[in-house]
């Protein structure tokens, strides 16, 4: 079941990348700043929801959130608190999604096998009697 899920996710991911490459080859102007500005302006009424969607999906493509926060501040200068909340929710969504997708694709088993000594060392350090040392170490280096 997991192997089949892996294949489906890889296929969807690959098809999406192929689609983007074909779209760029057919129309290279779609990657210019002028086109992107015109495209965003064409969705003036839906701009907020497009921003929310892009903020939530950007983490799945490992794009940093800083440009999206700055862009949200520029697009919505009267709703800076809302931009912050959307950005934080997008970060949490993408981090959670990446975590579960990595497990679904089998990266956790790969990392356990490739770094078993480090995992055992971490489990040994995280036992209850060593937690005081970890906490004091964390307080020493804020």
Secondary structure in CASP SS format (residue, H / E / C, confidence):
PFRMAT SS
TARGET T0000
AUTHOR 0000-0000-0000
METHOD secondary structure of the structure
MODEL  1
X C 1.00
X H 1.00
X H 1.00
X H 1.00
X H 1.00
X H 1.00
X H 1.00
X H 1.00
X H 1.00
X H 1.00
X H 1.00
X H 1.00
X H 1.00
X H 1.00
X H 1.00
X H 1.00
X H 1.00
X H 1.00
X H 1.00
X H 1.00
X H 1.00
X H 1.00
X H 1.00
X H 1.00
X H 1.00
X H 1.00
X C 1.00
X H 1.00
X H 1.00
X H 1.00
X H 1.00
X C 1.00
X H 1.00
X H 1.00
X H 1.00
X H 1.00
X H 1.00
X H 1.00
X H 1.00
X H 1.00
X H 1.00
X H 1.00
X C 1.00
X C 1.00
X C 1.00
X C 1.00
X H 1.00
X H 1.00
X H 1.00
X H 1.00
X H 1.00
X H 1.00
X H 1.00
X H 1.00
X H 1.00
X H 1.00
X H 1.00
X H 1.00
X H 1.00
X H 1.00
X H 1.00
X C 1.00
X C 1.00
X C 1.00
X C 1.00
X H 1.00
X H 1.00
X H 1.00
X H 1.00
X H 1.00
X H 1.00
X H 1.00
X H 1.00
X H 1.00
X H 1.00
X C 1.00
X C 1.00
X C 1.00
X C 1.00
X H 1.00
X H 1.00
X H 1.00
X H 1.00
X H 1.00
X H 1.00
X H 1.00
X H 1.00
X H 1.00
X H 1.00
X H 1.00
X H 1.00
X H 1.00
X H 1.00
X H 1.00
X H 1.00
X H 1.00
X H 1.00
X H 1.00
X H 1.00
X H 1.00
X H 1.00
X H 1.00
X H 1.00
X H 1.00
X C 1.00
X C 1.00
X H 1.00
X H 1.00
X H 1.00
X H 1.00
X H 1.00
X H 1.00
X H 1.00
X H 1.00
X C 1.00
X H 1.00
X H 1.00
X H 1.00
X H 1.00
X H 1.00
X H 1.00
X H 1.00
X H 1.00
X H 1.00
X H 1.00
X C 1.00
X C 1.00
X H 1.00
X H 1.00
X H 1.00
X H 1.00
X H 1.00
X H 1.00
X H 1.00
X H 1.00
X H 1.00
X H 1.00
X H 1.00
X H 1.00
X H 1.00
X C 1.00
X C 1.00
END
